[in-house]
Amino acid sequence: MQYIGYGSLKERAAAEIRSAIVRGDLEPGTAIKDVELAEKLGLSRTPVREALATLADEGLVETKPHAYTRVTALEAEPVLDALVVVQSMHSLATGLVVKSRSMTAEDIAAMRAANKAFKKALDANDAVAALAADDEFHAVAVHRCNNFAIAATIDRYTPLVRRLEHSRFSSPNARHSVTQHDQIIEACEQGDHALASTLVDKNWSTLQEEL
C-alpha cells in the first residue's frame, strides 16, 4: 500500500479546489464549507482547511474567522497587480535565456510541441488543456533560465491570474496566442533576446483584455 502523506493530501485538496475556482465551478463570492468540501473530496477536514489557507495566501479565497470562507471576487486591481509581475518575470526569463544562448534545440522543439498541443486544445474548446499547454510553453524558458527568484515569483502570483487565463482560453480571441507563440519561437531561434522578451511581454499583456 502506498503511503500518502499529510502534505500530499493538502496539496491534492488545494489543486482540486483551485481548479474548481479557475474553471468557474466555484464562482466568485461562493461560500465554502470545509466539512462539505472534505466529504466531496473524500478527505478529512484538516488537509482541506490547510488547503484553503494556501488558497487564501494565493488570493483565490478570503476568510474571516468564525464568519465565512468564500471565493474572492475577480477584482481588477489585485489581479492586474499580479499579472504585471508574472508578465514581467516571464519576459525577463526569456530575455535572459536567449541572451545567454543557453536555449537548446530540444527546448525549441518542446516549445513547438507545446504550442501544437495548445492549438489542438483551443480547436477542441478545451480551456483546461489549453491552459496546461500554455504553461508548458512558457515553462521552457523559465526552467532553462534556472533563476530561483524568477521561478518563485511566478509560482507565487500566477494563481491570482488563472481565472483570467481560463477566460481567455475559452474565447476565440485566444487563437491569436498561437501565432504569438510561433513568433516567440522564431525570435528565440534567431537569438534576438530583445525581440523575444518583447513578444513574451506582449503575449501576456493580452490577458488584460479579460479585465
Backbone as a printed PyTorch tensor [residue, N CA C, xyz], in Angstrom:
tensor([[[  0.8470,  -1.1950,   0.0000],
         [  0.0000,   0.0000,   0.0000],
         [  0.8870,   1.2510,   0.0000]],

        [[  0.5760,   2.1950,  -0.8950],
         [  1.3480,   3.4200,  -0.9620],
         [  0.8960,   4.3960,   0.1080]],

        [[  1.8510,   4.9150,   0.8310],
         [  1.5210,   5.8740,   1.8880],
         [  1.3720,   7.2640,   1.2810]],

        [[  0.2690,   7.9330,   1.5650],
         [  0.0400,   9.2970,   1.1130],
         [  0.1560,  10.2160,   2.3100]],

        [[  1.1840,  11.0220,   2.3350],
         [  1.4420,  11.8930,   3.4640],
         [  0.4540,  13.0280,   3.5760]],

        [[  0.4440,  13.6360,   4.7420],
         [ -0.4710,  14.7530,   5.0070],
         [ -0.2590,  15.8830,   4.0100]],

        [[  1.0380,  16.1920,   3.7500],
         [  1.3360,  17.2570,   2.8030],
         [  0.7500,  16.9800,   1.4390]],

        [[  0.8160,  15.7180,   1.0190],
         [  0.2730,  15.3480,  -0.2850],
         [ -1.2410,  15.5210,  -0.3150]],

        [[ -1.9040,  15.1880,   0.7820],
         [ -3.3550,  15.3520,   0.8550],
         [ -3.7240,  16.8320,   0.7840]],

        [[ -2.9560,  17.6600,   1.4680],
         [ -3.2020,  19.1020,   1.4360],
         [ -3.0030,  19.6380,   0.0190]],

        [[ -1.9360,  19.1960,  -0.6440],
         [ -1.6530,  19.6560,  -1.9970],
         [ -2.7180,  19.1790,  -2.9720]],

        [[ -3.1880,  17.9460,  -2.7670],
         [ -4.2540,  17.4290,  -3.6310],
         [ -5.5220,  18.2480,  -3.4640]],

        [[ -5.8780,  18.5480,  -2.2170],
         [ -7.0720,  19.3340,  -1.9480],
         [ -6.9430,  20.7300,  -2.5440]],

        [[ -5.7740,  21.3540,  -2.3710],
         [ -5.5510,  22.6950,  -2.9100],
         [ -5.6630,  22.6940,  -4.4270]],

        [[ -5.0980,  21.6780,  -5.0540],
         [ -5.1220,  21.5950,  -6.5150],
         [ -6.5530,  21.4520,  -7.0310]],

        [[ -7.3470,  20.6260,  -6.3730],
         [ -8.7190,  20.3890,  -6.8390],
         [ -9.6100,  21.6010,  -6.5930]],

        [[ -9.4510,  22.2400,  -5.4520],
         [-10.2570,  23.4310,  -5.1600],
         [ -9.8380,  24.5780,  -6.0780]],

        [[ -8.5320,  24.7300,  -6.2670],
         [ -8.0210,  25.7790,  -7.1560],
         [ -8.5630,  25.5950,  -8.5710]],

        [[ -8.5530,  24.3620,  -9.0430],
         [ -9.0490,  24.0640, -10.3790],
         [-10.5370,  24.4000, -10.5100]],

        [[-11.3030,  24.0870,  -9.4690],
         [-12.7380,  24.3830,  -9.4830],
         [-12.9940,  25.8870,  -9.5300]],

        [[-12.1530,  26.6520,  -8.8460],
         [-12.2930,  28.1070,  -8.8570],
         [-11.9250,  28.6620, -10.2280]],

        [[-10.8220,  28.1680, -10.7910],
         [-10.3650,  28.6430, -12.0960],
         [-11.3780,  28.3360, -13.1820]],

        [[-11.9690,  27.1310, -13.1350],
         [-12.9520,  26.7300, -14.1470],
         [-14.2720,  27.4830, -13.9870]],

        [[-14.4970,  28.0480, -12.8020],
         [-15.7560,  28.7290, -12.5510],
         [-16.7960,  27.8390, -11.9080]],

        [[-16.4250,  26.6050, -11.5680],
         [-17.3560,  25.7270, -10.8610],
         [-17.6790,  26.3090,  -9.4890]],

        [[-16.6830,  26.9470,  -8.9010],
         [-16.8870,  27.7110,  -7.6670],
         [-16.7710,  29.1800,  -8.0640]],

        [[-17.8920,  29.8530,  -8.1770],
         [-17.9240,  31.2230,  -8.6750],
         [-17.4990,  32.2250,  -7.6000]],

        [[-17.0690,  33.4140,  -8.0390],
         [-16.7160,  34.4670,  -7.0710],
         [-17.8500,  34.7210,  -6.0840]],

        [[-17.5080,  34.7760,  -4.8080],
         [-18.4980,  35.0150,  -3.7600],
         [-19.1130,  33.7570,  -3.1920]],

        [[-18.8280,  32.5960,  -3.8240],
         [-19.3890,  31.3330,  -3.3420],
         [-18.8590,  30.9990,  -1.9560]],

        [[-19.7760,  30.7040,  -1.0230],
         [-19.3750,  30.3020,   0.3280],
         [-18.7760,  28.8980,   0.2790]],

        [[-17.7060,  28.7080,   1.0220],
         [-17.0310,  27.4120,   1.0700],
         [-17.1050,  26.8690,   2.4910]],

        [[-17.5840,  25.6470,   2.6090],
         [-17.6500,  24.9850,   3.9030],
         [-16.7000,  23.7970,   3.8870]],

        [[-15.7380,  23.8220,   4.8050],
         [-14.7060,  22.7840,   4.7890],
         [-15.2840,  21.3860,   4.9970]],

        [[-16.3610,  21.2760,   5.7720],
         [-16.9710,  19.9650,   6.0170],
         [-17.5000,  19.3740,   4.7110]],

        [[-18.2010,  20.2030,   3.9400],
         [-18.7720,  19.7430,   2.6790],
         [-17.6830,  19.4240,   1.6670]],

        [[-16.6560,  20.2660,   1.6200],
         [-15.5580,  20.0290,   0.6930],
         [-14.8090,  18.7470,   1.0460]],

        [[-14.5690,  18.5590,   2.3210],
         [-13.8540,  17.3600,   2.7710],
         [-14.6130,  16.1030,   2.3630]],

        [[-15.9250,  16.1380,   2.5470],
         [-16.7460,  14.9960,   2.1710],
         [-16.7040,  14.7570,   0.6680]],

        [[-16.7810,  15.8360,  -0.0900],
         [-16.7750,  15.7280,  -1.5460],
         [-15.4440,  15.1970,  -2.0630]],

        [[-14.3510,  15.6080,  -1.4230],
         [-13.0220,  15.1910,  -1.8570],
         [-12.5860,  13.8620,  -1.2440]],

        [[-13.3770,  13.3890,  -0.2820],
         [-13.0280,  12.1440,   0.3780],
         [-11.8340,  12.2860,   1.3050]],

        [[-11.7390,  13.4570,   1.9330],
         [-10.6130,  13.7420,   2.8200],
         [-11.1250,  14.1750,   4.1870]],

        [[-10.2090,  14.2440,   5.1400],
         [-10.5690,  14.7740,   6.4480],
         [-10.5500,  16.3030,   6.3630]],

        [[-11.0610,  16.9520,   7.3900],
         [-11.1620,  18.4120,   7.3690],
         [ -9.7980,  19.0960,   7.4640]],

        [[ -8.8390,  18.4450,   8.1150],
         [ -7.5400,  19.0990,   8.3430],
         [ -6.8130,  19.4720,   7.0560]],

        [[ -6.5850,  18.5460,   6.1240],
         [ -5.9040,  18.9570,   4.8870],
         [ -6.7170,  19.9520,   4.0660]],

        [[ -8.0360,  19.8710,   4.1500],
         [ -8.8750,  20.8150,   3.4240],
         [ -8.7300,  22.2140,   4.0080]],

        [[ -8.7200,  22.2950,   5.3320],
         [ -8.5340,  23.6000,   5.9790],
         [ -7.1840,  24.2010,   5.6040]],

        [[ -6.1460,  23.3690,   5.6110],
         [ -4.8160,  23.8510,   5.2450],
         [ -4.7610,  24.2480,   3.7770]],

        [[ -5.4770,  23.5200,   2.9380],
         [ -5.5360,  23.8510,   1.5130],
         [ -6.2030,  25.2170,   1.3190]],

        [[ -7.2660,  25.4630,   2.0610],
         [ -7.9590,  26.7440,   1.9750],
         [ -7.0620,  27.8900,   2.4490]],

        [[ -6.2240,  27.6150,   3.4290],
         [ -5.2720,  28.6300,   3.8980],
         [ -4.2720,  28.9580,   2.7900]],

        [[ -3.8430,  27.9300,   2.0690],
         [ -2.9270,  28.1420,   0.9400],
         [ -3.5860,  28.9940,  -0.1320]],

        [[ -4.8450,  28.6720,  -0.4370],
         [ -5.5710,  29.4120,  -1.4620],
         [ -5.8580,  30.8510,  -1.0230]],

        [[ -5.9860,  31.0460,   0.2770],
         [ -6.1570,  32.4040,   0.7900],
         [ -4.8780,  33.2160,   0.5680]],

        [[ -3.7300,  32.5710,   0.7830],
         [ -2.4480,  33.2280,   0.5240],
         [ -2.3050,  33.5800,  -0.9570]],

        [[ -2.8800,  32.7460,  -1.8140],
         [ -2.7960,  32.9690,  -3.2590],
         [ -3.7930,  34.0190,  -3.7390]],

        [[ -4.7370,  34.3800,  -2.8800],
         [ -5.7120,  35.3870,  -3.2520],
         [ -6.9650,  34.8490,  -3.9090]],

        [[ -7.1310,  33.5220,  -3.9140],
         [ -8.3140,  32.9240,  -4.5340],
         [ -9.4570,  32.7320,  -3.5450]],

        [[ -9.1290,  32.7290,  -2.2750],
         [-10.1180,  32.5350,  -1.2170],
         [ -9.9060,  33.6050,  -0.1550]],

        [[-10.9990,  34.0770,   0.4150],
         [-10.9000,  35.0150,   1.5320],
         [-11.6750,  34.4450,   2.7150]],

        [[-11.1630,  34.6930,   3.8830],
         [-11.7920,  34.1050,   5.0610],
         [-11.7950,  35.0850,   6.2240]],

        [[-12.8520,  35.0000,   7.0100],
         [-12.9610,  35.7700,   8.2420],
         [-13.2790,  34.7640,   9.3380]],

        [[-12.3880,  34.6200,  10.3120],
         [-12.5740,  33.6260,  11.3650],
         [-13.9600,  33.6940,  11.9960]],

        [[-14.5650,  32.5270,  12.1280],
         [-15.8770,  32.3710,  12.7620],
         [-17.0020,  33.0840,  11.9840]],

        [[-16.7140,  33.4540,  10.7280],
         [-17.7440,  34.1500,   9.9430],
         [-17.9460,  33.4990,   8.5840]],

        [[-16.9190,  33.5100,   7.7420],
         [-17.1000,  32.9540,   6.4030],
         [-15.7610,  32.5950,   5.7600]],

        [[-15.8700,  31.7160,   4.7840],
         [-14.7890,  31.4390,   3.8430],
         [-15.4560,  31.4150,   2.4790]],

        [[-14.9410,  32.1980,   1.5440],
         [-15.5890,  32.2790,   0.2400],
         [-14.5650,  32.5590,  -0.8610]],

        [[-14.9970,  32.2850,  -2.0800],
         [-14.1620,  32.5570,  -3.2440],
         [-14.0890,  34.0710,  -3.4310]],

        [[-12.8940,  34.5790,  -3.6460],
         [-12.7350,  36.0200,  -3.8020],
         [-13.3640,  36.5050,  -5.1080]],

        [[-13.7860,  37.7460,  -5.0930],
         [-14.2940,  38.3790,  -6.3070],
         [-13.1270,  38.5940,  -7.2630]],

        [[-13.4290,  38.5860,  -8.5500],
         [-12.3970,  38.8130,  -9.5580],
         [-12.2340,  40.3220,  -9.7420]],

        [[-11.5270,  40.9260,  -8.7930],
         [-11.3640,  42.3760,  -8.8010],
         [-10.1630,  42.7610,  -9.6540]],

        [[-10.3440,  43.8100, -10.4430],
         [ -9.3380,  44.1840, -11.4370],
         [ -7.9900,  44.5640, -10.8220]],

        [[ -8.0050,  45.3700,  -9.7670],
         [ -6.7490,  45.9280,  -9.2680],
         [ -5.7630,  44.8740,  -8.7630]],

        [[ -6.1540,  43.9790,  -7.8350],
         [ -5.1780,  42.9840,  -7.3670],
         [ -4.7740,  41.9920,  -8.4490]],

        [[ -5.7110,  41.6520,  -9.3340],
         [ -5.3770,  40.7220, -10.4180],
         [ -4.4010,  41.3740, -11.3850]],

        [[ -4.6280,  42.6390, -11.6990],
         [ -3.7170,  43.3500, -12.5970],
         [ -2.3400,  43.4950, -11.9570]],

        [[ -2.3060,  43.7540, -10.6570],
         [ -1.0290,  43.8400,  -9.9500],
         [ -0.2370,  42.5440, -10.1130]],

        [[ -0.9350,  41.4170,  -9.9410],
         [ -0.2780,  40.1160, -10.0690],
         [  0.1320,  39.8560, -11.5160]],

        [[ -0.7380,  40.2280, -12.4450],
         [ -0.4650,  39.9770, -13.8590],
         [  0.7940,  40.6860, -14.3340]],

        [[  0.9550,  41.9560, -13.9830],
         [  2.1200,  42.6820, -14.4830],
         [  3.4230,  42.1000, -13.9240]],

        [[  3.3570,  41.5270, -12.7220],
         [  4.5420,  40.8900, -12.1440],
         [  4.8520,  39.5880, -12.8710]],

        [[  3.8280,  38.7510, -13.0650],
         [  4.0130,  37.4840, -13.7760],
         [  4.4820,  37.7370, -15.2060]],

        [[  3.8580,  38.6930, -15.8430],
         [  4.2060,  39.0790, -17.2100],
         [  5.6740,  39.4950, -17.3010]],

        [[  6.1040,  40.3180, -16.3750],
         [  7.4850,  40.8140, -16.3620],
         [  8.4900,  39.6950, -16.1200]],

        [[  8.1460,  38.7700, -15.2270],
         [  9.0620,  37.6830, -14.9210],
         [  9.2340,  36.7250, -16.1070]],

        [[  8.1480,  36.4320, -16.8050],
         [  8.2570,  35.5720, -17.9880],
         [  9.0700,  36.2640, -19.0750]],

        [[  8.8240,  37.5480, -19.2640],
         [  9.5700,  38.3100, -20.2550],
         [ 11.0610,  38.3410, -19.9080]],

        [[ 11.3580,  38.5640, -18.6290],
         [ 12.7440,  38.6060, -18.1650],
         [ 13.4240,  37.2610, -18.3540]],

        [[ 12.7500,  36.1870, -17.9730],
         [ 13.3270,  34.8520, -18.0940],
         [ 13.6810,  34.5350, -19.5470]],

        [[ 12.7630,  34.8340, -20.4500],
         [ 13.0070,  34.5590, -21.8690],
         [ 14.1790,  35.3820, -22.3910]],

        [[ 14.2060,  36.6500, -22.0450],
         [ 15.2920,  37.5030, -22.4900],
         [ 16.6440,  37.0320, -21.9900]],

        [[ 16.7060,  36.6350, -20.7290],
         [ 17.9720,  36.1630, -20.1500],
         [ 18.4620,  34.8830, -20.8190]],

        [[ 17.5440,  33.9660, -21.0590],
         [ 17.9210,  32.6910, -21.6610],
         [ 18.4280,  32.8860, -23.0860]],

        [[ 17.6990,  33.6610, -23.8590],
         [ 18.0970,  33.8800, -25.2520],
         [ 19.4090,  34.6570, -25.3220]],

        [[ 19.5670,  35.6390, -24.4680],
         [ 20.7940,  36.4360, -24.4600],
         [ 22.0130,  35.5890, -24.1010]],

        [[ 21.8180,  34.6590, -23.1800],
         [ 22.9330,  33.8010, -22.7530],
         [ 23.1810,  32.6500, -23.7190]],

        [[ 22.3060,  32.5290, -24.7140],
         [ 22.3940,  31.4650, -25.7280],
         [ 22.3960,  30.0670, -25.0960]],

        [[ 21.6540,  29.9270, -24.0130],
         [ 21.5860,  28.6340, -23.3330],
         [ 20.3710,  27.8160, -23.7360]],

        [[ 19.5090,  28.3760, -24.5710],
         [ 18.3480,  27.6310, -25.0440],
         [ 18.7920,  26.6160, -26.0930]],

        [[ 18.3910,  25.3710, -25.9240],
         [ 18.8400,  24.2900, -26.7870],
         [ 17.8220,  23.9770, -27.8820]],

        [[ 18.2480,  23.1460, -28.8280],
         [ 17.3380,  22.6940, -29.8800],
         [ 16.1790,  21.9100, -29.2770]],

        [[ 16.4630,  21.1830, -28.2040],
         [ 15.4120,  20.4280, -27.5160],
         [ 14.3930,  21.3750, -26.8810]],

        [[ 14.8700,  22.5030, -26.3820],
         [ 13.9640,  23.4970, -25.8070],
         [ 13.0290,  24.0510, -26.8810]],

        [[ 13.5940,  24.3720, -28.0390],
         [ 12.7860,  24.8830, -29.1460],
         [ 11.7510,  23.8560, -29.5650]],

        [[ 12.1730,  22.6000, -29.6340],
         [ 11.2470,  21.5250, -30.0120],
         [ 10.1300,  21.3870, -28.9910]],

        [[ 10.4750,  21.5380, -27.7210],
         [  9.4750,  21.4430, -26.6590],
         [  8.4660,  22.5820, -26.7640]],

        [[  8.9380,  23.7680, -27.1070],
         [  8.0370,  24.9080, -27.2720],
         [  7.1000,  24.6960, -28.4580]],

        [[  7.6360,  24.1560, -29.5500],
         [  6.7960,  23.8710, -30.7180],
         [  5.7300,  22.8230, -30.3840]],

        [[  6.1310,  21.7930, -29.6580],
         [  5.1940,  20.7290, -29.2820],
         [  4.1030,  21.2780, -28.3640]],

        [[  4.4980,  22.1290, -27.4330],
         [  3.5220,  22.7180, -26.5110],
         [  2.5410,  23.6130, -27.2640]],

        [[  3.0410,  24.3720, -28.2310],
         [  2.1500,  25.2540, -28.9890],
         [  1.2090,  24.4420, -29.8780]],

        [[  1.6970,  23.3220, -30.3800],
         [  0.8340,  22.4340, -31.1670],
         [ -0.2880,  21.8820, -30.2840]],

        [[  0.0600,  21.4770, -29.0680],
         [ -0.9480,  20.9750, -28.1210],
         [ -1.9010,  22.0910, -27.7200]],

        [[ -1.3750,  23.2920, -27.6030],
         [ -2.1840,  24.4640, -27.2610],
         [ -3.2370,  24.7140, -28.3400]],

        [[ -2.8190,  24.7010, -29.5900],
         [ -3.7490,  24.9170, -30.7080],
         [ -4.8050,  23.8130, -30.7620]],

        [[ -4.3620,  22.5740, -30.5580],
         [ -5.2950,  21.4460, -30.5750],
         [ -6.3580,  21.6030, -29.4900]],

        [[ -5.9370,  22.0470, -28.3000],
         [ -6.8720,  22.2420, -27.1910],
         [ -7.8580,  23.3670, -27.5030]],

        [[ -7.3670,  24.4450, -28.0850],
         [ -8.2520,  25.5530, -28.4430],
         [ -9.2620,  25.1160, -29.4980]],

        [[ -8.8020,  24.3460, -30.4800],
         [ -9.7020,  23.8560, -31.5270],
         [-10.7980,  22.9640, -30.9570]],

        [[-10.4640,  22.2890, -29.8450],
         [-11.4330,  21.4030, -29.1940],
         [-12.2420,  22.1290, -28.1210]],

        [[-12.0070,  23.4480, -28.0010],
         [-12.6820,  24.2570, -26.9730],
         [-12.4420,  23.7180, -25.5670]],

        [[-11.2300,  23.2320, -25.3360],
         [-10.8370,  22.6810, -24.0420],
         [ -9.9090,  23.6760, -23.3510]],

        [[-10.4990,  24.5790, -22.5820],
         [ -9.7150,  25.6370, -21.9370],
         [ -8.7340,  25.0890, -20.9080]],

        [[ -9.1110,  24.0180, -20.2350],
         [ -8.2240,  23.4310, -19.2260],
         [ -6.9660,  22.8680, -19.8800]],

        [[ -7.1390,  22.1340, -20.9860],
         [ -5.9870,  21.5810, -21.6960],
         [ -5.1540,  22.6870, -22.3280]],

        [[ -5.8170,  23.7370, -22.8000],
         [ -5.1000,  24.8690, -23.3850],
         [ -4.2380,  25.5530, -22.3330]],

        [[ -4.7820,  25.6920, -21.1360],
         [ -4.0420,  26.3090, -20.0400],
         [ -2.8060,  25.4820, -19.6930]],

        [[ -2.9670,  24.1620, -19.6730],
         [ -1.8360,  23.2770, -19.3660],
         [ -0.7620,  23.3730, -20.4450]],

        [[ -1.1850,  23.4170, -21.7010],
         [ -0.2290,  23.5020, -22.8030],
         [  0.4860,  24.8490, -22.8090]],

        [[ -0.2460,  25.9120, -22.4920],
         [  0.3640,  27.2410, -22.4120],
         [  1.3990,  27.2820, -21.2930]],

        [[  1.0860,  26.6390, -20.1860],
         [  2.0520,  26.5260, -19.0890],
         [  3.3330,  25.8400, -19.5550]],

        [[  3.1770,  24.7580, -20.2990],
         [  4.3380,  24.0110, -20.8000],
         [  5.1770,  24.8790, -21.7290]],

        [[  4.5030,  25.6590, -22.5540],
         [  5.2130,  26.5280, -23.4870],
         [  6.0920,  27.5310, -22.7350]],

        [[  5.4990,  28.2560, -21.8060],
         [  6.2370,  29.3040, -21.1000],
         [  7.2230,  28.7380, -20.0760]],

        [[  6.9630,  27.5200, -19.6230],
         [  7.8490,  26.9200, -18.6160],
         [  9.2240,  26.5850, -19.1790]],

        [[  9.3200,  26.4300, -20.4920],
         [ 10.6050,  26.0720, -21.1050],
         [ 11.6670,  27.1240, -20.7760]],

        [[ 11.3420,  28.3790, -21.0260],
         [ 12.3070,  29.4510, -20.7640],
         [ 12.5650,  29.6200, -19.2720]],

        [[ 11.5070,  29.5200, -18.4720],
         [ 11.6660,  29.6800, -17.0220],
         [ 12.5790,  28.5930, -16.4640]],

        [[ 12.3700,  27.3650, -16.9160],
         [ 13.2060,  26.2500, -16.4600],
         [ 14.6540,  26.4370, -16.9170]],

        [[ 14.8460,  26.7910, -18.1720],
         [ 16.2000,  26.9430, -18.7010],
         [ 16.9130,  28.1250, -18.0680]],

        [[ 16.1560,  29.1460, -17.6960],
         [ 16.7480,  30.3210, -17.0470],
         [ 17.4160,  29.9440, -15.7270]],

        [[ 16.7920,  29.0040, -15.0170],
         [ 17.3640,  28.4860, -13.7670],
         [ 17.6320,  29.5970, -12.7480]],

        [[ 16.6760,  30.5100, -12.6390],
         [ 16.7700,  31.5930, -11.6690],
         [ 15.6820,  31.3650, -10.6210]],

        [[ 16.0710,  31.0070,  -9.4180],
         [ 15.0940,  30.6150,  -8.4010],
         [ 14.1560,  31.7680,  -8.0410]],

        [[ 14.6460,  33.0010,  -8.0760],
         [ 13.8200,  34.1480,  -7.7070],
         [ 12.7220,  34.3850,  -8.7450]],

        [[ 13.0650,  34.2450, -10.0080],
         [ 12.0670,  34.3930, -11.0730],
         [ 11.0150,  33.3000, -10.9510]],

        [[ 11.4640,  32.0540, -10.7930],
         [ 10.5290,  30.9240, -10.6920],
         [  9.6260,  31.0560,  -9.4780]],

        [[ 10.1930,  31.4610,  -8.3440],
         [  9.4080,  31.5930,  -7.1140],
         [  8.3730,  32.7070,  -7.2350]],

        [[  8.7440,  33.7980,  -7.8820],
         [  7.8140,  34.9100,  -8.0600],
         [  6.6530,  34.5160,  -8.9650]],

        [[  6.9720,  33.7950, -10.0310],
         [  5.9320,  33.3080, -10.9350],
         [  4.9890,  32.3610, -10.1990]],

        [[  5.5510,  31.4390,  -9.4340],
         [  4.7200,  30.4950,  -8.6750],
         [  3.8280,  31.2130,  -7.6670]],

        [[  4.3570,  32.2660,  -7.0860],
         [  3.6150,  32.9800,  -6.0340],
         [  2.4050,  33.7370,  -6.5870]],

        [[  2.5470,  34.3550,  -7.7470],
         [  1.4910,  35.2510,  -8.2180],
         [  0.6530,  34.7220,  -9.3860]],

        [[  1.0780,  33.6290,  -9.9920],
         [  0.2960,  33.0780, -11.1070],
         [ -1.1150,  32.6510, -10.6980]],

        [[ -1.3260,  32.0220,  -9.5170],
         [ -2.6870,  31.5970,  -9.1770],
         [ -3.7320,  32.7070,  -9.2630]],

        [[ -3.3220,  33.9300,  -8.9900],
         [ -4.2830,  35.0320,  -8.9950],
         [ -4.7300,  35.4110, -10.4100]],

        [[ -3.9490,  35.0160, -11.4210],
         [ -4.3300,  35.3560, -12.8000],
         [ -4.9230,  34.1550, -13.5390]],

        [[ -5.0480,  33.0240, -12.8510],
         [ -5.5300,  31.8140, -13.5090],
         [ -6.9350,  31.9740, -14.0860]],

        [[ -7.7960,  32.6810, -13.3720],
         [ -9.1620,  32.8320, -13.8680],
         [ -9.1860,  33.6640, -15.1550]],

        [[ -8.2630,  34.6210, -15.2560],
         [ -8.1510,  35.3900, -16.4950],
         [ -7.7110,  34.4870, -17.6390]],

        [[ -6.7330,  33.6190, -17.3600],
         [ -6.2320,  32.7170, -18.3920],
         [ -7.3390,  31.7790, -18.8730]],

        [[ -8.0750,  31.2200, -17.9320],
         [ -9.1450,  30.2970, -18.3030],
         [-10.2000,  31.0200, -19.1370]],

        [[-10.5300,  32.2390, -18.7470],
         [-11.4930,  33.0250, -19.5070],
         [-10.9710,  33.3090, -20.9070]],

        [[ -9.6980,  33.6610, -20.9960],
         [ -9.0810,  33.9590, -22.2920],
         [ -9.1080,  32.7370, -23.2070]],

        [[ -8.7470,  31.5870, -22.6430],
         [ -8.6440,  30.3890, -23.4580],
         [-10.0040,  29.7550, -23.7530]],

        [[-11.0530,  30.3220, -23.1830],
         [-12.4120,  29.9020, -23.5140],
         [-12.9830,  30.7610, -24.6360]],

        [[-12.1960,  31.7440, -25.0720],
         [-12.6440,  32.7120, -26.0630],
         [-11.9490,  32.4970, -27.4030]],

        [[-12.6290,  32.8080, -28.5160],
         [-11.9960,  32.7210, -29.8380],
         [-10.7660,  33.6220, -29.9590]],

        [[-10.7020,  34.6720, -29.1490],
         [ -9.5580,  35.5820, -29.1890],
         [ -8.2470,  34.8960, -28.8450]],

        [[ -8.3290,  33.7660, -28.1680],
         [ -7.1160,  33.0630, -27.7520],
         [ -6.3280,  32.5310, -28.9400]],

        [[ -6.9700,  32.4070, -30.0980],
         [ -6.2690,  31.8910, -31.2800],
         [ -5.0770,  32.7630, -31.6470]],

        [[ -5.1320,  34.0420, -31.2910],
         [ -4.0080,  34.9330, -31.5870],
         [ -2.7400,  34.4840, -30.8590]],

        [[ -2.9070,  33.8200, -29.7290],
         [ -1.7430,  33.3840, -28.9480],
         [ -0.9280,  32.3260, -29.6810]],

        [[ -1.5840,  31.5310, -30.5340],
         [ -0.8540,  30.5150, -31.2930],
         [  0.1790,  31.1940, -32.1870]],

        [[ -0.2410,  32.2370, -32.8780],
         [  0.6710,  32.9910, -33.7480],
         [  1.7390,  33.7010, -32.9350]],

        [[  1.3410,  34.2600, -31.8030],
         [  2.3190,  34.9280, -30.9510],
         [  3.3680,  33.9500, -30.4440]],

        [[  2.9450,  32.7490, -30.0940],
         [  3.8900,  31.7230, -29.6610],
         [  4.8820,  31.3940, -30.7760]],

        [[  4.3760,  31.2740, -32.0110],
         [  5.2550,  30.9910, -33.1480],
         [  6.2920,  32.1020, -33.3220]],

        [[  5.8630,  33.3440, -33.1230],
         [  6.7820,  34.4770, -33.2440],
         [  7.8410,  34.4510, -32.1470]],

        [[  7.4390,  34.0530, -30.9560],
         [  8.3890,  33.9340, -29.8370],
         [  9.4350,  32.8670, -30.1500]],

        [[  8.9730,  31.7440, -30.6540],
         [  9.8870,  30.6560, -31.0030],
         [ 10.8910,  31.1130, -32.0500]],

        [[ 10.4160,  31.8240, -33.0620],
         [ 11.3010,  32.3050, -34.1230],
         [ 12.3530,  33.2600, -33.5700]],

        [[ 11.9410,  34.1600, -32.6880],
         [ 12.8940,  35.1040, -32.0950],
         [ 13.9320,  34.3720, -31.2500]],

        [[ 13.4880,  33.3290, -30.5480],
         [ 14.4240,  32.5260, -29.7480],
         [ 15.4360,  31.8200, -30.6520]],

        [[ 14.9530,  31.2750, -31.7520],
         [ 15.8420,  30.5870, -32.6960],
         [ 16.8620,  31.5420, -33.3000]],

        [[ 16.4400,  32.7710, -33.5530],
         [ 17.3200,  33.7660, -34.1540],
         [ 18.2830,  34.3850, -33.1410]],

        [[ 18.0570,  34.0990, -31.8590],
         [ 18.9140,  34.6500, -30.8210],
         [ 18.6800,  36.1100, -30.5390]],

        [[ 17.5060,  36.6060, -30.9040],
         [ 17.1580,  38.0170, -30.6860],
         [ 16.4880,  38.1420, -29.3200]],

        [[ 17.2780,  38.3660, -28.2980],
         [ 16.7560,  38.3630, -26.9240],
         [ 15.8030,  39.5260, -26.6600]],

        [[ 16.0900,  40.6920, -27.2500],
         [ 15.2180,  41.8490, -27.0240],
         [ 13.8400,  41.6080, -27.6380]],

        [[ 13.8120,  41.0660, -28.8510],
         [ 12.5410,  40.7910, -29.5120],
         [ 11.7880,  39.6810, -28.7950]],

        [[ 12.4930,  38.6260, -28.4090],
         [ 11.8480,  37.5120, -27.7090],
         [ 11.2030,  37.9930, -26.4160]],

        [[ 11.9260,  38.8080, -25.6720],
         [ 11.4070,  39.3480, -24.4150],
         [ 10.1780,  40.2170, -24.6550]],

        [[ 10.2360,  41.0640, -25.6790],
         [  9.1220,  41.9510, -26.0120],
         [  7.8900,  41.1580, -26.4260]],

        [[  8.0990,  40.1110, -27.2150],
         [  6.9830,  39.2920, -27.6860],
         [  6.3150,  38.5290, -26.5520]],

        [[  7.1020,  38.0490, -25.6070],
         [  6.5320,  37.3640, -24.4450],
         [  5.7090,  38.3540, -23.6170]],

        [[  6.2410,  39.5360, -23.4270],
         [  5.5230,  40.5700, -22.6870],
         [  4.1900,  40.8900, -23.3770]],

        [[  4.2190,  41.0030, -24.6910],
         [  3.0080,  41.2970, -25.4650],
         [  1.9980,  40.1580, -25.3460]],

        [[  2.5000,  38.9330, -25.3790],
         [  1.6310,  37.7610, -25.2760],
         [  0.8780,  37.7510, -23.9430]],

        [[  1.5800,  38.0080, -22.8650],
         [  0.9330,  38.0200, -21.5360],
         [  0.0110,  39.2200, -21.3720]],

        [[  0.3340,  40.3260, -22.0350],
         [ -0.4730,  41.5310, -21.8640],
         [ -1.8830,  41.3710, -22.4110]],

        [[ -2.0990,  40.3920, -23.3010],
         [ -3.4450,  40.1840, -23.8600],
         [ -4.4560,  39.7830, -22.7940]],

        [[ -3.9680,  39.2650, -21.6660],
         [ -4.8710,  38.8780, -20.5880],
         [ -5.5830,  40.0810, -19.9830]],

        [[ -4.9930,  41.2520, -20.1370],
         [ -5.6210,  42.4480, -19.5790],
         [ -6.9810,  42.7150, -20.2140]],

        [[ -7.1750,  42.2150, -21.4350],
         [ -8.4540,  42.4020, -22.1060],
         [ -9.5890,  41.7160, -21.3500]],

        [[ -9.2520,  40.6600, -20.5950],
         [-10.2780,  39.9200, -19.8640],
         [-10.7730,  40.6720, -18.6400]],

        [[-10.0600,  41.7260, -18.2480],
         [-10.4750,  42.5220, -17.0930],
         [-11.5100,  43.5650, -17.4940]]])
